[in-house]
Amino acid sequence: MSENRDVIFIGKKPLMAYVTSTLIQLANLPSVHIKARGLSIGRAVDVAQIISRKTENAGYSIGQIKIGSEQLESKDGKSRNVSTIEIEVKRNTSS
């Protein structure tokens, strides 16, 4: 079983916890994918923006952005759609 170390799932932790976690992964990997769904999408966008804007000198940028939706079953048994987002943050390759 291989672990996906290049994916950060956004939840309810403080914003800077995800920023720190993403930066740690970017130190070892060329790119990291930030994934979120539902109400956490705004937080995922914030994490990507903080990394790309505040660390411009470190050379990180936003790559591909994928949006979609997943069907989930709610507590009352009904099926509903939940929006999803995946944002790639990558290290710029300097030549």
Helices and strands as residue ranges (DSSP letters): E 7-9, H 15-28, E 31-37, G 38-40, H 41-54, G 56-58, E 60-73, E 79-91
